[in-house]
Amino acid sequence: MGKHFIPIWFFIGALLVLYGALILGSGIYGLFVPPSHPVAMSDLHIGIWWGAGMLILGLAYVVRFRPNRKDG
């Protein structure tokens, strides 16, 4: 019986999913409740783009490096 290691990339992916979901949620909240003093270029909604990108990248890492994956 061999040892089974969980790759560090799985945990990095999980953190990216968590942070991406938080940033995406914050960006979506900002759409419906805009700040009273918006920052420069707030019309680009960078929180939504950045959060979605992190979420997608994190999901790719989690799927690619998930434990108990059958290789070969």
C-alpha positions as CSV (number, residue, x, y, z in Angstrom):
1,M,0.0,0.0,0.0
2,G,1.6,3.2,-1.2
3,K,1.4,6.6,0.5
4,H,-1.0,9.1,-1.0
5,F,0.0,12.7,-1.0
6,I,-2.2,15.6,-1.7
7,P,-0.5,18.1,-4.0
8,I,0.0,21.6,-2.7
9,W,-1.6,22.9,-5.9
10,F,-4.9,21.4,-4.7
11,F,-4.8,23.7,-1.7
12,I,-3.7,26.7,-3.7
13,G,-6.7,26.0,-6.0
14,A,-9.0,25.8,-3.0
15,L,-7.8,29.2,-1.7
16,L,-8.2,30.7,-5.2
17,V,-11.8,29.4,-5.2
18,L,-12.5,30.9,-1.8
19,Y,-10.9,34.3,-2.5
20,G,-12.4,34.4,-6.0
21,A,-15.9,33.7,-4.6
22,L,-15.5,36.5,-2.0
23,I,-14.2,39.0,-4.4
24,L,-16.9,38.1,-7.0
25,G,-19.6,38.4,-4.3
26,S,-18.3,41.8,-3.3
27,G,-18.2,42.9,-6.9
28,I,-21.8,41.8,-7.5
29,Y,-22.9,43.5,-4.3
30,G,-21.2,46.7,-5.5
31,L,-23.4,46.5,-8.7
32,F,-26.6,46.7,-6.6
33,V,-25.3,49.0,-3.8
34,P,-22.9,51.4,-5.5
35,P,-20.7,53.5,-3.2
36,S,-21.6,57.1,-2.5
37,H,-18.1,58.2,-3.7
38,P,-17.1,55.9,-6.6
39,V,-13.4,55.4,-7.3
40,A,-11.8,56.1,-10.7
41,M,-12.8,53.7,-13.5
42,S,-15.4,52.0,-11.2
43,D,-17.5,51.4,-14.3
44,L,-15.2,48.6,-15.3
45,H,-16.3,46.5,-12.3
46,I,-12.9,45.0,-11.8
47,G,-14.0,43.1,-8.7
48,I,-16.4,41.0,-10.9
49,W,-13.7,40.3,-13.5
50,W,-11.0,39.6,-11.0
51,G,-13.2,37.4,-8.8
52,A,-14.5,35.4,-11.8
53,G,-10.9,34.9,-13.1
54,M,-9.7,33.7,-9.7
55,L,-12.7,31.4,-9.3
56,I,-12.2,29.8,-12.8
57,L,-8.4,29.3,-12.2
58,G,-9.0,27.9,-8.8
59,L,-11.6,25.4,-10.1
60,A,-9.2,24.3,-12.8
61,Y,-6.5,23.6,-10.2
62,V,-8.9,21.8,-7.9
63,V,-10.2,19.6,-10.7
64,R,-6.7,19.0,-12.1
65,F,-5.0,18.2,-8.8
66,R,-7.9,16.6,-6.8
67,P,-7.0,13.8,-4.4
68,N,-7.9,10.2,-5.4
69,R,-7.8,11.1,-9.1
70,K,-7.2,8.1,-11.3
71,D,-4.0,8.6,-13.4
72,G,-3.1,6.4,-16.3
